[in-house]
Amino acid sequence: MLDKNGELPALWLPAFMDVKQLMNTQLQRRARTEGVPTRVLENTFEVMDFFSPEIDNCPKAPYTSYLHGMSLQGAEWDG
């Protein structure tokens, strides 16, 4: 479901061939906006507890991207 600006609330991770480049693009976008070098920025991650990304559970925040479609096989989340 798209929001009122025509944007997706979350990106489907398996659609990207190189996830590392996606993460690097996020850093570059923020670095250019703030005028700082990318080496001083880092990505942080939070595992959330919803199954289907919707506009209600993916609130807009600056420099935040929601990803979905990750899977974990043969292991458990260490919490």
PyMOL Python script that loads the backbone (N, CA, C, O; Angstrom):
from pymol import cmd

cmd.read_pdbstr("""\
ATOM      1  N   MET A   1       0.843  -1.179   0.000  1.00  0.00           N
ATOM      2  CA  MET A   1       0.000   0.000   0.000  1.00  0.00           C
ATOM      3  C   MET A   1       0.887   1.240   0.000  1.00  0.00           C
ATOM      4  O   MET A   1       1.830   1.323   0.787  1.00  0.00           O
ATOM      5  N   LEU A   2       0.602   2.188  -0.857  1.00  0.00           N
ATOM      6  CA  LEU A   2       1.372   3.424  -0.964  1.00  0.00           C
ATOM      7  C   LEU A   2       0.810   4.478  -0.025  1.00  0.00           C
ATOM      8  O   LEU A   2      -0.381   4.482   0.286  1.00  0.00           O
ATOM      9  N   ASP A   3       1.693   5.380   0.426  1.00  0.00           N
ATOM     10  CA  ASP A   3       1.206   6.483   1.249  1.00  0.00           C
ATOM     11  C   ASP A   3       0.682   7.590   0.341  1.00  0.00           C
ATOM     12  O   ASP A   3       0.639   7.422  -0.878  1.00  0.00           O
ATOM     13  N   LYS A   4       0.286   8.713   0.919  1.00  0.00           N
ATOM     14  CA  LYS A   4      -0.327   9.780   0.117  1.00  0.00           C
ATOM     15  C   LYS A   4       0.647  10.429  -0.865  1.00  0.00           C
ATOM     16  O   LYS A   4       0.214  11.095  -1.805  1.00  0.00           O
ATOM     17  N   ASN A   5       1.967  10.247  -0.662  1.00  0.00           N
ATOM     18  CA  ASN A   5       2.970  10.772  -1.583  1.00  0.00           C
ATOM     19  C   ASN A   5       3.375   9.746  -2.635  1.00  0.00           C
ATOM     20  O   ASN A   5       4.260  10.007  -3.450  1.00  0.00           O
ATOM     21  N   GLY A   6       2.732   8.584  -2.620  1.00  0.00           N
ATOM     22  CA  GLY A   6       3.043   7.547  -3.587  1.00  0.00           C
ATOM     23  C   GLY A   6       4.278   6.741  -3.239  1.00  0.00           C
ATOM     24  O   GLY A   6       4.864   6.104  -4.115  1.00  0.00           O
ATOM     25  N   GLU A   7       4.692   6.755  -1.967  1.00  0.00           N
ATOM     26  CA  GLU A   7       5.870   6.017  -1.537  1.00  0.00           C
ATOM     27  C   GLU A   7       5.463   4.761  -0.775  1.00  0.00           C
ATOM     28  O   GLU A   7       4.420   4.721  -0.122  1.00  0.00           O
ATOM     29  N   LEU A   8       6.292   3.754  -0.870  1.00  0.00           N
ATOM     30  CA  LEU A   8       6.065   2.524  -0.114  1.00  0.00           C
ATOM     31  C   LEU A   8       6.474   2.741   1.344  1.00  0.00           C
ATOM     32  O   LEU A   8       7.441   3.457   1.606  1.00  0.00           O
ATOM     33  N   PRO A   9       5.756   2.139   2.297  1.00  0.00           N
ATOM     34  CA  PRO A   9       6.151   2.290   3.699  1.00  0.00           C
ATOM     35  C   PRO A   9       7.428   1.530   4.028  1.00  0.00           C
ATOM     36  O   PRO A   9       8.135   1.893   4.968  1.00  0.00           O
ATOM     37  N   ALA A  10       7.736   0.473   3.263  1.00  0.00           N
ATOM     38  CA  ALA A  10       8.928  -0.333   3.523  1.00  0.00           C
ATOM     39  C   ALA A  10       9.453  -0.902   2.213  1.00  0.00           C
ATOM     40  O   ALA A  10       8.697  -1.086   1.259  1.00  0.00           O
ATOM     41  N   LEU A  11      10.739  -1.177   2.172  1.00  0.00           N
ATOM     42  CA  LEU A  11      11.368  -1.766   0.997  1.00  0.00           C
ATOM     43  C   LEU A  11      11.440  -3.280   1.172  1.00  0.00           C
ATOM     44  O   LEU A  11      11.756  -3.766   2.258  1.00  0.00           O
ATOM     45  N   TRP A  12      11.152  -4.017   0.120  1.00  0.00           N
ATOM     46  CA  TRP A  12      11.242  -5.469   0.165  1.00  0.00           C
ATOM     47  C   TRP A  12      12.688  -5.867  -0.128  1.00  0.00           C
ATOM     48  O   TRP A  12      13.145  -5.760  -1.266  1.00  0.00           O
ATOM     49  N   LEU A  13      13.393  -6.315   0.879  1.00  0.00           N
ATOM     50  CA  LEU A  13      14.828  -6.565   0.802  1.00  0.00           C
ATOM     51  C   LEU A  13      15.239  -7.561  -0.280  1.00  0.00           C
ATOM     52  O   LEU A  13      16.243  -7.314  -0.949  1.00  0.00           O
ATOM     53  N   PRO A  14      14.526  -8.676  -0.496  1.00  0.00           N
ATOM     54  CA  PRO A  14      14.950  -9.609  -1.548  1.00  0.00           C
ATOM     55  C   PRO A  14      14.945  -9.021  -2.962  1.00  0.00           C
ATOM     56  O   PRO A  14      15.502  -9.633  -3.873  1.00  0.00           O
ATOM     57  N   ALA A  15      14.341  -7.869  -3.167  1.00  0.00           N
ATOM     58  CA  ALA A  15      14.326  -7.249  -4.492  1.00  0.00           C
ATOM     59  C   ALA A  15      15.680  -6.661  -4.877  1.00  0.00           C
ATOM     60  O   ALA A  15      15.914  -6.368  -6.049  1.00  0.00           O
ATOM     61  N   PHE A  16      16.556  -6.490  -3.925  1.00  0.00           N
ATOM     62  CA  PHE A  16      17.853  -5.865  -4.190  1.00  0.00           C
ATOM     63  C   PHE A  16      18.923  -6.932  -4.363  1.00  0.00           C
ATOM     64  O   PHE A  16      19.065  -7.824  -3.526  1.00  0.00           O
ATOM     65  N   MET A  17      19.673  -6.835  -5.453  1.00  0.00           N
ATOM     66  CA  MET A  17      20.738  -7.813  -5.723  1.00  0.00           C
ATOM     67  C   MET A  17      21.894  -7.636  -4.743  1.00  0.00           C
ATOM     68  O   MET A  17      22.486  -8.621  -4.302  1.00  0.00           O
ATOM     69  N   ASP A  18      22.219  -6.399  -4.401  1.00  0.00           N
ATOM     70  CA  ASP A  18      23.349  -6.117  -3.524  1.00  0.00           C
ATOM     71  C   ASP A  18      22.857  -5.260  -2.363  1.00  0.00           C
ATOM     72  O   ASP A  18      22.778  -4.036  -2.473  1.00  0.00           O
ATOM     73  N   VAL A  19      22.531  -5.901  -1.267  1.00  0.00           N
ATOM     74  CA  VAL A  19      21.980  -5.207  -0.103  1.00  0.00           C
ATOM     75  C   VAL A  19      23.005  -4.254   0.501  1.00  0.00           C
ATOM     76  O   VAL A  19      22.634  -3.208   1.035  1.00  0.00           O
ATOM     77  N   LYS A  20      24.277  -4.598   0.425  1.00  0.00           N
ATOM     78  CA  LYS A  20      25.328  -3.727   0.956  1.00  0.00           C
ATOM     79  C   LYS A  20      25.320  -2.372   0.232  1.00  0.00           C
ATOM     80  O   LYS A  20      25.524  -1.331   0.855  1.00  0.00           O
ATOM     81  N   GLN A  21      25.087  -2.394  -1.072  1.00  0.00           N
ATOM     82  CA  GLN A  21      25.000  -1.144  -1.825  1.00  0.00           C
ATOM     83  C   GLN A  21      23.780  -0.322  -1.413  1.00  0.00           C
ATOM     84  O   GLN A  21      23.846   0.907  -1.378  1.00  0.00           O
ATOM     85  N   LEU A  22      22.677  -0.985  -1.103  1.00  0.00           N
ATOM     86  CA  LEU A  22      21.493  -0.283  -0.613  1.00  0.00           C
ATOM     87  C   LEU A  22      21.823   0.452   0.686  1.00  0.00           C
ATOM     88  O   LEU A  22      21.471   1.620   0.849  1.00  0.00           O
ATOM     89  N   MET A  23      22.493  -0.227   1.597  1.00  0.00           N
ATOM     90  CA  MET A  23      22.874   0.393   2.870  1.00  0.00           C
ATOM     91  C   MET A  23      23.855   1.549   2.646  1.00  0.00           C
ATOM     92  O   MET A  23      23.771   2.582   3.310  1.00  0.00           O
ATOM     93  N   ASN A  24      24.777   1.365   1.712  1.00  0.00           N
ATOM     94  CA  ASN A  24      25.740   2.418   1.398  1.00  0.00           C
ATOM     95  C   ASN A  24      25.038   3.632   0.785  1.00  0.00           C
ATOM     96  O   ASN A  24      25.407   4.773   1.066  1.00  0.00           O
ATOM     97  N   THR A  25      24.038   3.388  -0.041  1.00  0.00           N
ATOM     98  CA  THR A  25      23.267   4.483  -0.637  1.00  0.00           C
ATOM     99  C   THR A  25      22.555   5.296   0.438  1.00  0.00           C
ATOM    100  O   THR A  25      22.489   6.523   0.353  1.00  0.00           O
ATOM    101  N   GLN A  26      22.023   4.615   1.447  1.00  0.00           N
ATOM    102  CA  GLN A  26      21.368   5.312   2.553  1.00  0.00           C
ATOM    103  C   GLN A  26      22.362   6.241   3.266  1.00  0.00           C
ATOM    104  O   GLN A  26      22.036   7.383   3.588  1.00  0.00           O
ATOM    105  N   LEU A  27      23.578   5.733   3.507  1.00  0.00           N
ATOM    106  CA  LEU A  27      24.600   6.562   4.157  1.00  0.00           C
ATOM    107  C   LEU A  27      24.988   7.759   3.284  1.00  0.00           C
ATOM    108  O   LEU A  27      25.112   8.878   3.781  1.00  0.00           O
ATOM    109  N   GLN A  28      25.176   7.524   2.000  1.00  0.00           N
ATOM    110  CA  GLN A  28      25.561   8.606   1.095  1.00  0.00           C
ATOM    111  C   GLN A  28      24.499   9.689   1.022  1.00  0.00           C
ATOM    112  O   GLN A  28      24.818  10.878   0.993  1.00  0.00           O
ATOM    113  N   ARG A  29      23.241   9.283   0.993  1.00  0.00           N
ATOM    114  CA  ARG A  29      22.144  10.259   0.931  1.00  0.00           C
ATOM    115  C   ARG A  29      22.146  11.167   2.159  1.00  0.00           C
ATOM    116  O   ARG A  29      21.977  12.381   2.043  1.00  0.00           O
ATOM    117  N   ARG A  30      22.337  10.574   3.324  1.00  0.00           N
ATOM    118  CA  ARG A  30      22.375  11.382   4.550  1.00  0.00           C
ATOM    119  C   ARG A  30      23.628  12.251   4.595  1.00  0.00           C
ATOM    120  O   ARG A  30      23.557  13.417   4.984  1.00  0.00           O
ATOM    121  N   ALA A  31      24.769  11.700   4.202  1.00  0.00           N
ATOM    122  CA  ALA A  31      26.021  12.458   4.224  1.00  0.00           C
ATOM    123  C   ALA A  31      25.934  13.690   3.317  1.00  0.00           C
ATOM    124  O   ALA A  31      26.392  14.770   3.691  1.00  0.00           O
ATOM    125  N   ARG A  32      25.363  13.532   2.158  1.00  0.00           N
ATOM    126  CA  ARG A  32      25.239  14.670   1.243  1.00  0.00           C
ATOM    127  C   ARG A  32      24.280  15.717   1.767  1.00  0.00           C
ATOM    128  O   ARG A  32      24.514  16.915   1.609  1.00  0.00           O
ATOM    129  N   THR A  33      23.202  15.271   2.392  1.00  0.00           N
ATOM    130  CA  THR A  33      22.229  16.211   2.943  1.00  0.00           C
ATOM    131  C   THR A  33      22.832  17.015   4.086  1.00  0.00           C
ATOM    132  O   THR A  33      22.629  18.225   4.177  1.00  0.00           O
ATOM    133  N   GLU A  34      23.579  16.331   4.964  1.00  0.00           N
ATOM    134  CA  GLU A  34      24.147  16.992   6.137  1.00  0.00           C
ATOM    135  C   GLU A  34      25.526  17.586   5.887  1.00  0.00           C
ATOM    136  O   GLU A  34      26.041  18.322   6.729  1.00  0.00           O
ATOM    137  N   GLY A  35      26.133  17.279   4.746  1.00  0.00           N
ATOM    138  CA  GLY A  35      27.449  17.818   4.425  1.00  0.00           C
ATOM    139  C   GLY A  35      28.565  17.242   5.278  1.00  0.00           C
ATOM    140  O   GLY A  35      29.500  17.954   5.643  1.00  0.00           O
ATOM    141  N   VAL A  36      28.474  15.954   5.601  1.00  0.00           N
ATOM    142  CA  VAL A  36      29.514  15.289   6.394  1.00  0.00           C
ATOM    143  C   VAL A  36      30.050  14.107   5.595  1.00  0.00           C
ATOM    144  O   VAL A  36      29.367  13.608   4.701  1.00  0.00           O
ATOM    145  N   PRO A  37      31.275  13.648   5.908  1.00  0.00           N
ATOM    146  CA  PRO A  37      31.793  12.468   5.200  1.00  0.00           C
ATOM    147  C   PRO A  37      31.061  11.191   5.629  1.00  0.00           C
ATOM    148  O   PRO A  37      30.614  11.076   6.770  1.00  0.00           O
ATOM    149  N   THR A  38      30.946  10.249   4.714  1.00  0.00           N
ATOM    150  CA  THR A  38      30.238   9.007   5.017  1.00  0.00           C
ATOM    151  C   THR A  38      30.945   8.189   6.084  1.00  0.00           C
ATOM    152  O   THR A  38      30.299   7.402   6.777  1.00  0.00           O
ATOM    153  N   ARG A  39      32.241   8.351   6.235  1.00  0.00           N
ATOM    154  CA  ARG A  39      32.979   7.545   7.215  1.00  0.00           C
ATOM    155  C   ARG A  39      32.605   7.873   8.665  1.00  0.00           C
ATOM    156  O   ARG A  39      32.917   7.094   9.566  1.00  0.00           O
ATOM    157  N   VAL A  40      31.945   9.009   8.907  1.00  0.00           N
ATOM    158  CA  VAL A  40      31.540   9.337  10.280  1.00  0.00           C
ATOM    159  C   VAL A  40      30.120   8.868  10.584  1.00  0.00           C
ATOM    160  O   VAL A  40      29.652   9.005  11.715  1.00  0.00           O
ATOM    161  N   LEU A  41      29.433   8.318   9.588  1.00  0.00           N
ATOM    162  CA  LEU A  41      28.068   7.823   9.779  1.00  0.00           C
ATOM    163  C   LEU A  41      28.068   6.302   9.820  1.00  0.00           C
ATOM    164  O   LEU A  41      28.985   5.656   9.313  1.00  0.00           O
ATOM    165  N   GLU A  42      27.044   5.747  10.421  1.00  0.00           N
ATOM    166  CA  GLU A  42      26.882   4.295  10.419  1.00  0.00           C
ATOM    167  C   GLU A  42      25.404   3.946  10.410  1.00  0.00           C
ATOM    168  O   GLU A  42      24.565   4.704  10.899  1.00  0.00           O
ATOM    169  N   ASN A  43      25.106   2.801   9.853  1.00  0.00           N
ATOM    170  CA  ASN A  43      23.734   2.293   9.865  1.00  0.00           C
ATOM    171  C   ASN A  43      23.476   1.608  11.197  1.00  0.00           C
ATOM    172  O   ASN A  43      24.343   0.908  11.720  1.00  0.00           O
ATOM    173  N   THR A  44      22.298   1.808  11.738  1.00  0.00           N
ATOM    174  CA  THR A  44      21.869   1.070  12.922  1.00  0.00           C
ATOM    175  C   THR A  44      20.588   0.333  12.555  1.00  0.00           C
ATOM    176  O   THR A  44      19.846   0.765  11.673  1.00  0.00           O
ATOM    177  N   PHE A  45      20.335  -0.776  13.233  1.00  0.00           N
ATOM    178  CA  PHE A  45      19.211  -1.628  12.882  1.00  0.00           C
ATOM    179  C   PHE A  45      18.401  -1.950  14.120  1.00  0.00           C
ATOM    180  O   PHE A  45      18.936  -2.055  15.224  1.00  0.00           O
ATOM    181  N   GLU A  46      17.114  -2.104  13.920  1.00  0.00           N
ATOM    182  CA  GLU A  46      16.205  -2.508  14.989  1.00  0.00           C
ATOM    183  C   GLU A  46      15.230  -3.528  14.407  1.00  0.00           C
ATOM    184  O   GLU A  46      14.606  -3.282  13.375  1.00  0.00           O
ATOM    185  N   VAL A  47      15.106  -4.662  15.068  1.00  0.00           N
ATOM    186  CA  VAL A  47      14.152  -5.677  14.633  1.00  0.00           C
ATOM    187  C   VAL A  47      12.806  -5.326  15.242  1.00  0.00           C
ATOM    188  O   VAL A  47      12.686  -5.154  16.455  1.00  0.00           O
ATOM    189  N   MET A  48      11.800  -5.221  14.391  1.00  0.00           N
ATOM    190  CA  MET A  48      10.466  -4.840  14.850  1.00  0.00           C
ATOM    191  C   MET A  48       9.548  -6.049  14.808  1.00  0.00           C
ATOM    192  O   MET A  48       9.845  -7.030  14.127  1.00  0.00           O
ATOM    193  N   ASP A  49       8.445  -5.991  15.524  1.00  0.00           N
ATOM    194  CA  ASP A  49       7.595  -7.163  15.687  1.00  0.00           C
ATOM    195  C   ASP A  49       6.286  -7.102  14.905  1.00  0.00           C
ATOM    196  O   ASP A  49       5.243  -7.493  15.429  1.00  0.00           O
ATOM    197  N   PHE A  50       6.317  -6.629  13.683  1.00  0.00           N
ATOM    198  CA  PHE A  50       5.118  -6.693  12.849  1.00  0.00           C
ATOM    199  C   PHE A  50       5.426  -7.521  11.609  1.00  0.00           C
ATOM    200  O   PHE A  50       6.562  -7.567  11.139  1.00  0.00           O
ATOM    201  N   PHE A  51       4.408  -8.163  11.099  1.00  0.00           N
ATOM    202  CA  PHE A  51       4.596  -9.060   9.962  1.00  0.00           C
ATOM    203  C   PHE A  51       4.448  -8.332   8.631  1.00  0.00           C
ATOM    204  O   PHE A  51       5.261  -8.522   7.726  1.00  0.00           O
ATOM    205  N   SER A  52       3.437  -7.519   8.511  1.00  0.00           N
ATOM    206  CA  SER A  52       3.149  -6.838   7.260  1.00  0.00           C
ATOM    207  C   SER A  52       3.375  -5.335   7.424  1.00  0.00           C
ATOM    208  O   SER A  52       2.729  -4.714   8.268  1.00  0.00           O
ATOM    209  N   PRO A  53       4.280  -4.733   6.638  1.00  0.00           N
ATOM    210  CA  PRO A  53       4.514  -3.298   6.765  1.00  0.00           C
ATOM    211  C   PRO A  53       3.351  -2.490   6.206  1.00  0.00           C
ATOM    212  O   PRO A  53       2.967  -2.653   5.047  1.00  0.00           O
ATOM    213  N   GLU A  54       2.811  -1.645   7.016  1.00  0.00           N
ATOM    214  CA  GLU A  54       1.728  -0.756   6.617  1.00  0.00           C
ATOM    215  C   GLU A  54       2.120   0.666   7.002  1.00  0.00           C
ATOM    216  O   GLU A  54       3.077   0.872   7.749  1.00  0.00           O
ATOM    217  N   ILE A  55       1.396   1.622   6.502  1.00  0.00           N
ATOM    218  CA  ILE A  55       1.685   3.024   6.796  1.00  0.00           C
ATOM    219  C   ILE A  55       1.578   3.283   8.303  1.00  0.00           C
ATOM    220  O   ILE A  55       2.327   4.097   8.843  1.00  0.00           O
ATOM    221  N   ASP A  56       0.659   2.604   8.980  1.00  0.00           N
ATOM    222  CA  ASP A  56       0.456   2.820  10.414  1.00  0.00           C
ATOM    223  C   ASP A  56       1.629   2.356  11.264  1.00  0.00           C
ATOM    224  O   ASP A  56       1.960   3.013  12.250  1.00  0.00           O
ATOM    225  N   ASN A  57       2.276   1.228  10.908  1.00  0.00           N
ATOM    226  CA  ASN A  57       3.363   0.724  11.739  1.00  0.00           C
ATOM    227  C   ASN A  57       4.750   1.062  11.195  1.00  0.00           C
ATOM    228  O   ASN A  57       5.751   0.585  11.729  1.00  0.00           O
ATOM    229  N   CYS A  58       4.822   1.866  10.156  1.00  0.00           N
ATOM    230  CA  CYS A  58       6.096   2.349   9.599  1.00  0.00           C
ATOM    231  C   CYS A  58       6.057   3.872   9.520  1.00  0.00           C
ATOM    232  O   CYS A  58       5.996   4.424   8.421  1.00  0.00           O
ATOM    233  N   PRO A  59       6.089   4.562  10.654  1.00  0.00           N
ATOM    234  CA  PRO A  59       5.981   6.023  10.615  1.00  0.00           C
ATOM    235  C   PRO A  59       7.190   6.667   9.932  1.00  0.00           C
ATOM    236  O   PRO A  59       8.317   6.186  10.046  1.00  0.00           O
ATOM    237  N   LYS A  60       6.931   7.749   9.233  1.00  0.00           N
ATOM    238  CA  LYS A  60       8.002   8.484   8.573  1.00  0.00           C
ATOM    239  C   LYS A  60       8.913   9.117   9.612  1.00  0.00           C
ATOM    240  O   LYS A  60       8.447   9.732  10.572  1.00  0.00           O
ATOM    241  N   ALA A  61      10.212   8.961   9.410  1.00  0.00           N
ATOM    242  CA  ALA A  61      11.217   9.585  10.260  1.00  0.00           C
ATOM    243  C   ALA A  61      12.396   9.940   9.363  1.00  0.00           C
ATOM    244  O   ALA A  61      12.670   9.230   8.395  1.00  0.00           O
ATOM    245  N   PRO A  62      13.095  11.025   9.670  1.00  0.00           N
ATOM    246  CA  PRO A  62      14.223  11.398   8.816  1.00  0.00           C
ATOM    247  C   PRO A  62      15.306  10.325   8.828  1.00  0.00           C
ATOM    248  O   PRO A  62      15.656   9.779   9.875  1.00  0.00           O
ATOM    249  N   TYR A  63      15.824  10.037   7.640  1.00  0.00           N
ATOM    250  CA  TYR A  63      16.912   9.073   7.460  1.00  0.00           C
ATOM    251  C   TYR A  63      16.568   7.691   7.991  1.00  0.00           C
ATOM    252  O   TYR A  63      17.441   6.979   8.487  1.00  0.00           O
ATOM    253  N   THR A  64      15.315   7.314   7.891  1.00  0.00           N
ATOM    254  CA  THR A  64      14.880   5.993   8.343  1.00  0.00           C
ATOM    255  C   THR A  64      14.273   5.250   7.162  1.00  0.00           C
ATOM    256  O   THR A  64      13.450   5.796   6.427  1.00  0.00           O
ATOM    257  N   SER A  65      14.684   4.009   6.990  1.00  0.00           N
ATOM    258  CA  SER A  65      14.107   3.137   5.977  1.00  0.00           C
ATOM    259  C   SER A  65      13.652   1.862   6.663  1.00  0.00           C
ATOM    260  O   SER A  65      14.362   1.305   7.500  1.00  0.00           O
ATOM    261  N   TYR A  66      12.483   1.415   6.307  1.00  0.00           N
ATOM    262  CA  TYR A  66      11.964   0.156   6.829  1.00  0.00           C
ATOM    263  C   TYR A  66      12.174  -0.911   5.766  1.00  0.00           C
ATOM    264  O   TYR A  66      11.872  -0.695   4.592  1.00  0.00           O
ATOM    265  N   LEU A  67      12.686  -2.045   6.175  1.00  0.00           N
ATOM    266  CA  LEU A  67      12.940  -3.163   5.275  1.00  0.00           C
ATOM    267  C   LEU A  67      12.107  -4.344   5.725  1.00  0.00           C
ATOM    268  O   LEU A  67      11.888  -4.532   6.922  1.00  0.00           O
ATOM    269  N   HIS A  68      11.645  -5.131   4.788  1.00  0.00           N
ATOM    270  CA  HIS A  68      10.932  -6.355   5.141  1.00  0.00           C
ATOM    271  C   HIS A  68      11.311  -7.436   4.148  1.00  0.00           C
ATOM    272  O   HIS A  68      11.868  -7.154   3.087  1.00  0.00           O
ATOM    273  N   GLY A  69      11.003  -8.674   4.502  1.00  0.00           N
ATOM    274  CA  GLY A  69      11.313  -9.789   3.625  1.00  0.00           C
ATOM    275  C   GLY A  69      12.557 -10.548   4.035  1.00  0.00           C
ATOM    276  O   GLY A  69      13.025 -11.414   3.296  1.00  0.00           O
ATOM    277  N   MET A  70      13.100 -10.240   5.202  1.00  0.00           N
ATOM    278  CA  MET A  70      14.266 -10.976   5.681  1.00  0.00           C
ATOM    279  C   MET A  70      13.806 -12.307   6.255  1.00  0.00           C
ATOM    280  O   MET A  70      12.698 -12.415   6.781  1.00  0.00           O
ATOM    281  N   SER A  71      14.656 -13.312   6.153  1.00  0.00           N
ATOM    282  CA  SER A  71      14.319 -14.603   6.743  1.00  0.00           C
ATOM    283  C   SER A  71      15.517 -15.116   7.530  1.00  0.00           C
ATOM    284  O   SER A  71      16.666 -14.757   7.270  1.00  0.00           O
ATOM    285  N   LEU A  72      15.213 -15.948   8.477  1.00  0.00           N
ATOM    286  CA  LEU A  72      16.241 -16.531   9.325  1.00  0.00           C
ATOM    287  C   LEU A  72      15.959 -18.016   9.390  1.00  0.00           C
ATOM    288  O   LEU A  72      14.869 -18.429   9.787  1.00  0.00           O
ATOM    289  N   GLN A  73      16.932 -18.822   9.003  1.00  0.00           N
ATOM    290  CA  GLN A  73      16.724 -20.264   8.997  1.00  0.00           C
ATOM    291  C   GLN A  73      17.775 -20.931   9.871  1.00  0.00           C
ATOM    292  O   GLN A  73      18.957 -20.593   9.802  1.00  0.00           O
ATOM    293  N   GLY A  74      17.344 -21.870  10.684  1.00  0.00           N
ATOM    294  CA  GLY A  74      18.267 -22.651  11.492  1.00  0.00           C
ATOM    295  C   GLY A  74      18.916 -21.887  12.621  1.00  0.00           C
ATOM    296  O   GLY A  74      19.981 -22.280  13.097  1.00  0.00           O
ATOM    297  N   ALA A  75      18.307 -20.816  13.058  1.00  0.00           N
ATOM    298  CA  ALA A  75      18.886 -20.009  14.141  1.00  0.00           C
ATOM    299  C   ALA A  75      17.762 -19.307  14.879  1.00  0.00           C
ATOM    300  O   ALA A  75      16.596 -19.392  14.491  1.00  0.00           O
ATOM    301  N   GLU A  76      18.122 -18.619  15.935  1.00  0.00           N
ATOM    302  CA  GLU A  76      17.174 -17.841  16.706  1.00  0.00           C
ATOM    303  C   GLU A  76      17.721 -16.437  16.882  1.00  0.00           C
ATOM    304  O   GLU A  76      18.933 -16.224  16.844  1.00  0.00           O
ATOM    305  N   TRP A  77      16.809 -15.465  17.078  1.00  0.00           N
ATOM    306  CA  TRP A  77      17.242 -14.116  17.419  1.00  0.00           C
ATOM    307  C   TRP A  77      17.795 -14.149  18.827  1.00  0.00           C
ATOM    308  O   TRP A  77      17.182 -14.740  19.717  1.00  0.00           O
ATOM    309  N   ASP A  78      18.915 -13.539  19.043  1.00  0.00           N
ATOM    310  CA  ASP A  78      19.520 -13.457  20.374  1.00  0.00           C
ATOM    311  C   ASP A  78      19.012 -12.184  21.027  1.00  0.00           C
ATOM    312  O   ASP A  78      19.373 -11.085  20.604  1.00  0.00           O
ATOM    313  N   GLY A  79      18.189 -12.315  22.039  1.00  0.00           N
ATOM    314  CA  GLY A  79      17.572 -11.135  22.609  1.00  0.00           C
ATOM    315  C   GLY A  79      17.814 -11.018  24.006  1.00  0.00           C
ATOM    316  O   GLY A  79      17.354 -10.066  24.635  1.00  0.00           O
TER     317      GLY A  79
END
""", "prot")
cmd.dss("prot")
cmd.show_as("cartoon", "prot")
cmd.util.cbc("prot")
cmd.orient("prot")
